[in-house]
Amino acid sequence: MPRGERSRLRGAGLTSAAAALLLAGCNLAPHYTPPQLTAPPAPVYKQSGLWAPAVPADEAVRGDWWTAFNDPTLNTLEQEVATANPTLAAAVASYDQSRAYAAEAAAGLLPSLGLGASVTANRQSNNRPLRGLHEPDLYPADTLAGSANYEFDFWGRVRNLVAEGRAEAQASAADLATAKLSLQAQLADDYIALRGLDAQAALLVDTVAAYQKALDLTQARHRGGVASGLDVSRAATQLASAKTQISDVAAARALYENAIASLVGQAAPGFQLAASNAPRVIPAVPTGLPSTLVERRPDVAAAERRAFAANRGIGVARAAFFPDFTLDALLGFQNTGIPGLISVPNSIWSIGTTVAEPIFEGGRRHAALAASKAAFVQASAYYRATVLAAFEQVQDGISQAADFATESRDSADAVTASQATTRLSLIRYRQGATNYLDVVIAQTAELQAEQQDIALQTRRQANAVQLVRALGGGWSVTDLPTSHQASQLARAGAGGT
C-alpha cells in the first residue's frame, strides 16, 4: 500500500478513535424529577367509614377484584372481556405499536450495515471534462460492496430518542391497563344495574300477586254490598300500575343486556342472561393511604411516563444545535466484468468521518426547542391534573360509601315500617274500620320504600366498583414494564413479524 494511502487511513482511524472516546458524550436533556404536587394534608381519606385504610399486607385490592361481589356469572363475564372485547384488542395493538417504535429508536444506537451489487453498461460523453484520449466510449462497471454507517451520539440525541420511545412504550402499557380496567368496571356497572332491575322485577311480580289478592278481596266485598265500586276501581288501578312497571323494567333490562353483550364481544341478538334475584354482596374495599394512590393508578403512571418522555424530547431538540458526527465505511470489489470481480486488484474501500452542522434554518431549531419545552410543561400539568382527579374520585367514592351505609340502615327501617302499615291497613279494611284509600296509600308507600331500598343496594354496589376503579383496580407501578423490558418486548415483537 502506498505511503500516502497508509497515512490517510491512519488519520481516518485516529479521527474515528477520538470520536469513539467521546461516545459517552453529554446528555442535553434537563434533569428529570416527576412533576411536584402538594400532598393531601390528612394522612387518610375523609369519611372513611367501612372503607378504612388497609394494613400494609393488604394495602390494595389485588387481582380479580370483581370476585368480591361473589357472583359466578359476573366472574365469567369479566374473563370474557379480557379475551373477546374489540376495544381492548385495539388497546393491545396500540401497545404493540409503541413497543415497535421503541425498538425502532433503539436501533439508532447500533451501526447500520448494508450490502449492494450493481451490473451496469455505460457510455461517457465525448466531451466529458478531463476525459483521457484513449478512454473508450462504452464500458461496463460491475460492483459488489458492503457499507457501514454509524452516528456518534456525542450530544445524547439518539439516547434521548431511545429513552423517549421506551417511556412512551411504558405509558402505552399503562394505557392498556387503564382501558382494561375501564372495560371491566363498565361491565360490572352494567351487570349490577341489570341485577338491580332483576330485583325490581321480582318485587313487582310479588307486588302484582299481592295486588291481585287485594283486588279479589274488594270485588268479593263489593258483591256482598260491603265495599263500594270506588274501592274496586282503586284496587284495579293499583294492579294495572304495577303491571305497567314490570314492562318498563323489562325494557330497561334489555338495554343493559345488550350493552353487556358488546362488552364481551358478542352480538346482542344472540346473547342472553337469565334473570336472577340472588342476594347481593356489598364488598368492603380497602383504600390504603392517599400517598400510595399515585402508585396504584395506571393513568397516573402513563401521565408521569409521558412527562419523562417530553423531558427527553427537550434533549433531542437541544442536540440539533450541535454538529453531527458520522463514521462511514465501504469495502468491496469493482471490475469491468463479473468474471474475476472478487480479487485483490479489484478491491475498493473507503473510510472516514463526516461532520455536518446547519448554519441557517430560519429559526427552525429554536422553534422545535420551544415546542419541546411547551410539551413538557403540558405533560407535567396533565400529570398533576390526573393525580388531583384520582384523589377526587377516591374521596367521592369513600364519601358516598359512608352516606350510603347510613342511608341503607334508614331504608331498611322504612321498608319494615311500610310493610307493617300495609298489613294493618288490610286488616282494618277487612274489619270495615277504614276505606280502601288507606290501603292504597299504604301499598304505594310500601312499594316505593322497597324499590328505593333495591335502588340503594344497586348504587352501593356500583359505588364499590367506582371506588375500585378510582384505586386502580389492583394495578401497581410494579406491573409496568421497566425501560429495559419495554425494549426487549419491542425487539421480540419486531423479530416475530
C-alpha positions as CSV (number, residue, x, y, z in Angstrom):
1,M,0.0,0.0,0.0
2,P,1.4,3.4,-0.9
3,R,2.7,5.5,2.0
4,G,0.1,8.3,1.2
5,E,-2.7,5.9,1.5
6,R,-1.4,4.4,4.7
7,S,-1.1,7.9,6.2
8,R,-4.6,8.8,5.1
9,L,-6.0,5.6,6.5
10,R,-4.2,6.1,9.8
11,G,-5.6,9.7,10.0
12,A,-9.1,8.4,9.4
13,G,-8.7,5.7,12.1
14,L,-7.4,8.2,14.6
15,T,-10.3,10.5,13.9
16,S,-12.7,7.6,14.4
17,A,-11.0,6.5,17.6
18,A,-11.1,10.0,19.0
19,A,-14.8,10.2,18.2
20,A,-15.4,6.9,19.9
21,L,-13.8,8.2,23.1
22,L,-16.4,10.9,23.2
23,L,-19.2,8.4,22.6
24,A,-20.5,8.7,26.2
25,G,-20.8,12.4,25.4
26,C,-23.2,14.5,27.3
27,N,-26.9,14.5,27.8
28,L,-28.6,17.8,26.9
29,A,-32.0,16.8,28.4
30,P,-32.8,18.7,31.7
31,H,-32.5,16.7,34.9
32,Y,-35.8,15.0,35.4
33,T,-37.9,14.8,38.5
34,P,-41.5,13.8,38.5
35,P,-43.8,16.9,38.5
36,Q,-44.4,18.1,42.0
37,L,-47.8,18.0,43.6
38,T,-48.8,19.1,47.1
39,A,-49.7,16.0,49.1
40,P,-53.0,15.8,50.9
41,P,-52.7,17.3,54.4
42,A,-54.6,14.4,56.0
43,P,-52.9,11.0,56.4
44,V,-56.1,9.2,55.5
45,Y,-59.2,10.0,53.4
46,K,-62.1,11.8,55.0
47,Q,-65.3,9.9,55.9
48,S,-63.6,6.5,55.6
49,G,-66.3,4.6,57.4
50,L,-66.2,0.9,56.2
51,W,-63.6,1.9,53.6
52,A,-60.8,2.3,56.2
53,P,-57.1,2.2,55.3
54,A,-55.9,-1.4,55.0
55,V,-53.0,-2.8,56.8
56,P,-49.7,-2.9,54.8
57,A,-50.1,-6.6,53.9
58,D,-53.4,-5.8,52.3
59,E,-52.9,-2.3,51.1
60,A,-54.9,-2.5,47.8
61,V,-57.4,-4.6,46.0
62,R,-55.4,-7.2,44.0
63,G,-56.1,-9.4,41.0
64,D,-59.7,-10.2,40.0
65,W,-61.3,-7.6,42.2
66,W,-64.8,-8.4,40.9
67,T,-64.8,-11.7,42.8
68,A,-65.5,-9.7,45.9
69,F,-69.1,-9.5,44.7
70,N,-69.4,-13.3,45.0
71,D,-71.3,-13.7,41.7
72,P,-70.2,-16.6,39.4
73,T,-71.9,-15.1,36.3
74,L,-70.0,-11.8,36.8
75,N,-66.7,-13.7,37.2
76,T,-67.3,-15.5,33.9
77,L,-68.2,-12.3,32.0
78,E,-65.2,-10.4,33.3
79,Q,-62.9,-13.1,32.0
80,E,-64.6,-12.8,28.5
81,V,-63.9,-9.1,28.5
82,A,-60.2,-9.7,28.7
83,T,-60.2,-12.1,25.7
84,A,-63.0,-11.0,23.4
85,N,-63.6,-7.2,23.7
86,P,-62.6,-5.5,20.5
87,T,-61.8,-2.2,22.2
88,L,-59.3,-3.9,24.4
89,A,-57.8,-5.7,21.4
90,A,-57.3,-2.2,19.8
91,A,-55.5,-1.1,23.0
92,V,-53.3,-4.1,22.9
93,A,-52.4,-3.3,19.2
94,S,-51.6,0.3,20.3
95,Y,-49.2,-1.0,22.9
96,D,-47.6,-3.3,20.4
97,Q,-47.1,-0.3,18.1
98,S,-45.5,1.7,20.8
99,R,-43.1,-1.2,21.6
100,A,-42.2,-1.3,17.9
101,Y,-41.5,2.4,17.8
102,A,-39.2,1.9,20.9
103,A,-37.3,-0.8,19.1
104,E,-37.0,1.5,16.0
105,A,-35.5,4.2,18.2
106,A,-33.1,1.8,19.9
107,A,-31.8,0.6,16.5
108,G,-30.1,4.1,16.3
109,L,-27.6,3.0,19.0
110,L,-26.1,0.4,16.7
111,P,-24.3,0.8,13.3
112,S,-26.2,0.2,10.2
113,L,-24.8,-2.3,7.7
114,G,-25.6,-2.8,4.1
115,L,-24.6,-4.9,1.1
116,G,-25.2,-3.8,-2.5
117,A,-24.3,-5.0,-6.0
118,S,-24.7,-3.4,-9.4
119,V,-24.1,-4.5,-13.0
120,T,-24.2,-1.6,-15.4
121,A,-23.3,-0.8,-19.0
122,N,-22.2,2.9,-19.5
123,R,-21.4,5.4,-22.2
124,Q,-19.5,8.5,-21.4
125,S,-19.7,11.8,-23.3
126,N,-17.1,12.6,-25.9
127,N,-16.8,16.0,-24.3
128,R,-16.7,14.9,-20.6
129,P,-14.3,17.2,-18.8
130,L,-10.9,15.7,-18.2
131,R,-11.6,12.7,-20.4
132,G,-8.5,10.8,-21.4
133,L,-7.6,10.4,-25.1
134,H,-7.7,6.6,-25.0
135,E,-10.8,6.1,-22.8
136,P,-13.5,4.0,-24.5
137,D,-16.9,5.4,-25.2
138,L,-18.7,2.3,-23.9
139,Y,-17.6,0.4,-20.8
140,P,-19.2,-1.9,-18.2
141,A,-18.9,-1.4,-14.4
142,D,-19.8,-4.2,-12.0
143,T,-19.6,-3.6,-8.3
144,L,-20.1,-5.6,-5.1
145,A,-19.6,-3.7,-1.9
146,G,-20.6,-3.7,1.8
147,S,-21.2,-0.4,3.7
148,A,-21.3,0.6,7.3
149,N,-22.6,3.8,8.9
150,Y,-22.6,4.9,12.5
151,E,-23.7,8.1,14.1
152,F,-21.6,9.1,17.2
153,D,-24.1,10.2,19.8
154,F,-22.0,13.0,21.3
155,W,-24.9,15.1,22.4
156,G,-27.3,12.3,23.5
157,R,-29.8,12.8,20.6
158,V,-30.1,9.1,19.9
159,R,-30.0,8.1,23.6
160,N,-32.8,10.6,24.4
161,L,-34.8,9.3,21.4
162,V,-34.4,5.8,22.8
163,A,-35.4,6.9,26.4
164,E,-38.4,8.8,24.9
165,G,-39.5,5.8,22.9
166,R,-39.2,3.4,25.9
167,A,-41.1,5.9,28.2
168,E,-43.9,6.1,25.6
169,A,-44.0,2.3,25.5
170,Q,-44.3,2.2,29.2
171,A,-47.1,4.8,29.0
172,S,-48.8,2.7,26.4
173,A,-48.6,-0.3,28.7
174,A,-50.3,1.8,31.4
175,D,-52.9,3.0,28.8
176,L,-53.7,-0.7,28.1
177,A,-54.2,-1.3,31.9
178,T,-56.4,1.7,32.0
179,A,-58.5,0.5,29.1
180,K,-58.8,-2.9,30.6
181,L,-59.8,-1.6,34.0
182,S,-62.3,0.8,32.4
183,L,-64.0,-2.0,30.4
184,Q,-64.0,-4.3,33.4
185,A,-65.6,-1.6,35.6
186,Q,-68.1,-0.8,32.8
187,L,-69.1,-4.4,32.6
188,A,-69.5,-4.6,36.4
189,D,-71.6,-1.4,36.3
190,D,-73.9,-2.7,33.6
191,Y,-74.2,-6.1,35.3
192,I,-75.0,-4.6,38.7
193,A,-77.6,-2.4,37.1
194,L,-79.1,-5.4,35.3
195,R,-79.3,-7.4,38.5
196,G,-80.9,-4.4,40.3
197,L,-83.6,-4.5,37.6
198,D,-84.0,-8.2,38.2
199,A,-84.6,-7.5,41.9
200,Q,-87.1,-4.8,40.9
201,A,-88.9,-7.2,38.5
202,A,-89.1,-9.9,41.3
203,L,-90.5,-7.3,43.7
204,L,-93.1,-6.2,41.1
205,V,-94.1,-9.8,40.4
206,D,-94.7,-10.3,44.1
207,T,-96.5,-6.9,44.3
208,V,-98.8,-7.8,41.4
209,A,-99.7,-11.1,43.1
210,A,-100.4,-9.2,46.3
211,Y,-102.4,-6.5,44.5
212,Q,-104.4,-9.2,42.7
213,K,-105.4,-10.7,46.0
214,A,-106.4,-7.2,47.3
215,L,-108.5,-6.7,44.1
216,D,-110.2,-10.1,44.7
217,L,-110.9,-9.0,48.2
218,T,-112.5,-5.7,47.2
219,Q,-114.6,-7.4,44.5
220,A,-115.8,-10.0,46.9
221,R,-116.7,-7.3,49.4
222,H,-118.4,-5.3,46.6
223,R,-120.5,-8.3,45.6
224,G,-121.5,-8.6,49.3
225,G,-122.5,-5.0,49.4
226,V,-119.9,-4.1,51.9
227,A,-117.5,-2.2,49.7
228,S,-118.2,0.5,47.1
229,G,-117.3,0.4,43.4
230,L,-114.7,3.1,44.1
231,D,-112.8,0.6,46.2
232,V,-112.8,-1.9,43.3
233,S,-111.6,0.8,40.9
234,R,-108.8,1.9,43.2
235,A,-107.6,-1.8,43.6
236,A,-107.7,-2.3,39.9
237,T,-105.7,0.9,39.3
238,Q,-103.0,-0.3,41.7
239,L,-102.8,-3.6,39.9
240,A,-102.6,-2.1,36.4
241,S,-99.9,0.4,37.5
242,A,-97.7,-2.4,38.9
243,K,-98.1,-4.4,35.7
244,T,-97.0,-1.4,33.7
245,Q,-93.9,-1.1,35.8
246,I,-92.9,-4.7,35.0
247,S,-92.9,-3.8,31.3
248,D,-90.8,-0.7,32.0
249,V,-88.2,-2.7,34.0
250,A,-88.1,-5.4,31.2
251,A,-87.4,-2.7,28.6
252,A,-84.6,-1.2,30.7
253,R,-83.1,-4.6,31.4
254,A,-82.9,-5.4,27.7
255,L,-80.7,-2.3,27.1
256,Y,-78.2,-3.4,29.8
257,E,-78.2,-6.9,28.5
258,N,-77.3,-5.6,25.0
259,A,-74.5,-3.4,26.4
260,I,-73.0,-6.4,28.2
261,A,-73.1,-8.4,25.0
262,S,-71.0,-5.8,23.2
263,L,-68.5,-5.7,26.1
264,V,-67.9,-9.4,26.0
265,G,-67.6,-9.3,22.2
266,Q,-70.9,-11.0,21.3
267,A,-73.7,-9.9,19.0
268,A,-76.6,-8.6,21.1
269,P,-79.4,-10.7,19.2
270,G,-77.8,-14.0,20.3
271,F,-76.8,-13.0,23.8
272,Q,-79.0,-13.6,26.9
273,L,-78.6,-13.6,30.6
274,A,-81.0,-15.5,32.8
275,A,-82.8,-13.4,35.4
276,S,-81.5,-13.8,39.0
277,N,-82.5,-12.3,42.3
278,A,-79.7,-13.8,44.4
279,P,-78.6,-11.8,47.5
280,R,-76.2,-9.1,46.5
281,V,-72.9,-8.5,48.3
282,I,-71.6,-5.1,49.2
283,P,-67.8,-5.6,49.4
284,A,-65.6,-3.6,51.7
285,V,-62.8,-2.0,49.6
286,P,-59.5,-1.2,51.4
287,T,-58.3,2.2,50.2
288,G,-54.7,2.5,51.6
289,L,-53.2,5.9,52.2
290,P,-53.5,8.9,49.8
291,S,-49.8,8.9,49.3
292,T,-49.9,5.5,47.7
293,L,-52.6,6.3,45.1
294,V,-50.1,7.6,42.6
295,E,-48.5,4.1,42.5
296,R,-51.8,2.4,42.0
297,R,-53.4,4.2,39.1
298,P,-52.3,3.2,35.5
299,D,-53.5,6.6,34.1
300,V,-51.3,8.4,36.7
301,A,-48.3,6.2,35.7
302,A,-49.0,6.9,32.0
303,A,-49.1,10.6,32.6
304,E,-45.8,10.5,34.5
305,R,-44.1,8.5,31.8
306,R,-45.2,11.0,29.2
307,A,-43.8,13.8,31.2
308,F,-40.5,11.9,31.3
309,A,-40.7,11.4,27.5
310,A,-41.3,15.1,27.0
311,N,-38.3,15.9,29.1
312,R,-36.1,13.7,26.9
313,G,-37.6,15.4,23.9
314,I,-36.0,18.6,25.1
315,G,-32.7,16.9,24.9
316,V,-33.3,15.8,21.3
317,A,-34.2,19.3,20.3
318,R,-31.1,20.8,22.0
319,A,-28.9,18.3,20.2
320,A,-29.9,19.7,16.9
321,F,-27.8,22.8,17.7
322,F,-24.6,20.8,17.6
323,P,-22.8,19.1,14.7
324,D,-23.5,15.5,13.7
325,F,-20.5,13.2,13.5
326,T,-20.9,10.1,11.3
327,L,-18.5,7.3,10.6
328,D,-18.9,5.9,7.0
329,A,-17.1,2.8,5.7
330,L,-17.2,0.9,2.4
331,L,-15.5,-2.3,1.3
332,G,-16.0,-4.2,-1.9
333,F,-14.9,-5.0,-5.4
334,Q,-15.3,-3.3,-8.8
335,N,-14.5,-4.6,-12.3
336,T,-15.4,-4.1,-15.9
337,G,-16.9,-7.6,-15.9
338,I,-18.2,-10.2,-13.5
339,P,-15.5,-12.8,-14.1
340,G,-12.6,-12.0,-11.8
341,L,-14.7,-9.4,-9.9
342,I,-13.7,-10.7,-6.4
343,S,-10.0,-10.4,-6.4
344,V,-7.5,-8.2,-4.6
345,P,-6.6,-6.0,-7.5
346,N,-10.3,-5.2,-7.9
347,S,-10.8,-4.3,-4.2
348,I,-12.1,-0.9,-3.2
349,W,-12.6,0.7,0.2
350,S,-13.4,4.0,1.8
351,I,-13.5,5.0,5.5
352,G,-13.9,8.4,7.0
353,T,-15.8,10.7,9.3
354,T,-18.5,13.2,8.2
355,V,-19.2,16.3,10.3
356,A,-22.4,18.3,9.5
357,E,-23.6,21.4,11.1
358,P,-26.5,23.5,9.7
359,I,-25.7,27.2,9.5
360,F,-29.0,28.8,8.8
361,E,-32.5,27.3,9.0
362,G,-34.7,30.3,9.6
363,G,-35.3,29.6,13.3
364,R,-36.5,26.0,12.8
365,R,-34.3,24.6,15.6
366,H,-35.3,27.3,18.0
367,A,-38.9,26.7,17.3
368,A,-38.5,23.0,17.8
369,L,-36.8,23.6,21.1
370,A,-39.6,25.9,22.3
371,A,-42.2,23.4,21.2
372,S,-40.4,20.6,23.2
373,K,-40.3,22.7,26.3
374,A,-44.0,23.6,26.0
375,A,-44.8,19.9,25.5
376,F,-43.0,19.1,28.8
377,V,-45.0,21.9,30.6
378,Q,-48.2,20.4,29.1
379,A,-47.3,16.9,30.1
380,S,-46.4,18.0,33.6
381,A,-49.7,19.9,34.0
382,Y,-51.6,16.9,32.7
383,Y,-49.9,14.7,35.3
384,R,-50.8,16.9,38.1
385,A,-54.4,17.1,36.9
386,T,-54.6,13.4,36.6
387,V,-53.3,12.9,40.2
388,L,-55.8,15.5,41.5
389,A,-58.7,13.8,39.7
390,A,-57.6,10.5,41.2
391,F,-57.7,11.9,44.7
392,E,-61.1,13.5,44.0
393,Q,-62.6,10.2,42.6
394,V,-61.4,8.2,45.6
395,Q,-62.7,10.7,48.1
396,D,-66.0,10.8,46.2
397,G,-66.3,7.1,46.5
398,I,-65.5,7.0,50.2
399,S,-67.8,9.8,51.0
400,Q,-70.7,8.2,49.1
401,A,-70.0,4.9,50.7
402,A,-70.3,6.4,54.2
403,D,-73.5,8.2,53.2
404,F,-74.9,5.1,51.6
405,A,-74.2,3.0,54.7
406,T,-76.3,5.3,56.8
407,E,-79.0,5.6,54.2
408,S,-79.1,1.8,53.9
409,R,-80.0,1.4,57.6
410,D,-82.7,4.1,57.3
411,S,-84.0,2.4,54.2
412,A,-84.3,-1.0,55.9
413,D,-86.3,0.7,58.7
414,A,-88.6,2.3,56.2
415,V,-89.3,-1.0,54.4
416,T,-90.1,-2.7,57.7
417,A,-92.4,0.1,58.8
418,S,-94.2,0.3,55.4
419,Q,-94.8,-3.4,55.4
420,A,-96.3,-3.2,58.8
421,T,-98.5,-0.3,57.7
422,T,-99.8,-2.3,54.8
423,R,-100.7,-5.3,56.9
424,L,-102.5,-3.2,59.4
425,S,-104.4,-1.3,56.8
426,L,-105.6,-4.5,55.1
427,I,-106.7,-5.9,58.5
428,R,-108.6,-2.8,59.3
429,Y,-110.2,-2.8,55.8
430,R,-111.4,-6.4,56.2
431,Q,-112.9,-5.4,59.6
432,G,-114.6,-2.4,58.0
433,A,-112.7,0.1,60.2
434,T,-111.4,2.1,57.2
435,N,-111.9,2.5,53.5
436,Y,-109.7,1.2,50.7
437,L,-108.0,4.5,50.2
438,D,-105.9,3.9,53.3
439,V,-104.9,0.5,51.8
440,V,-103.9,2.1,48.5
441,I,-101.8,4.8,50.3
442,A,-100.1,2.1,52.4
443,Q,-99.4,-0.2,49.4
444,T,-98.0,2.7,47.4
445,A,-95.7,3.7,50.3
446,E,-94.5,0.1,50.8
447,L,-93.7,-0.4,47.1
448,Q,-91.8,2.9,46.9
449,A,-89.8,2.0,50.0
450,E,-88.9,-1.4,48.7
451,Q,-88.0,0.0,45.3
452,Q,-85.8,2.7,46.9
453,D,-84.1,0.1,49.0
454,I,-83.3,-2.1,45.9
455,A,-82.0,1.0,44.1
456,L,-79.9,1.9,47.1
457,Q,-78.3,-1.5,47.2
458,T,-77.6,-1.2,43.4
459,R,-76.0,2.2,44.0
460,R,-73.9,0.8,46.8
461,Q,-72.5,-1.9,44.6
462,A,-71.9,0.5,41.8
463,N,-70.1,2.8,44.1
464,A,-67.8,-0.1,45.2
465,V,-67.0,-0.6,41.5
466,Q,-66.2,3.1,41.0
467,L,-64.0,3.1,44.1
468,V,-62.1,0.1,42.9
469,R,-61.7,1.8,39.5
470,A,-60.5,5.0,41.3
471,L,-58.0,3.0,43.3
472,G,-56.5,1.4,40.1
473,G,-58.3,-1.9,40.3
474,G,-55.4,-3.7,42.0
475,W,-52.9,-2.4,39.4
476,S,-49.5,-1.2,40.7
477,V,-46.5,0.6,39.2
478,T,-44.6,-2.7,39.7
479,D,-46.8,-4.1,36.9
480,L,-45.3,-1.5,34.5
481,P,-42.6,-3.0,32.3
482,T,-39.2,-1.4,33.0
483,S,-37.4,0.6,30.3
484,H,-35.2,-2.4,29.5
485,Q,-38.2,-4.8,29.4
486,A,-40.1,-2.4,27.1
487,S,-37.1,-2.5,24.8
488,Q,-36.8,-6.3,24.9
489,L,-40.5,-6.8,24.3
490,A,-40.3,-4.4,21.4
491,R,-37.3,-6.3,19.8
492,A,-39.1,-9.6,20.4
493,G,-42.3,-8.3,18.7
494,A,-40.3,-6.9,15.8
495,G,-38.5,-10.2,15.3
496,G,-41.7,-12.2,15.3
497,T,-43.4,-10.3,12.5
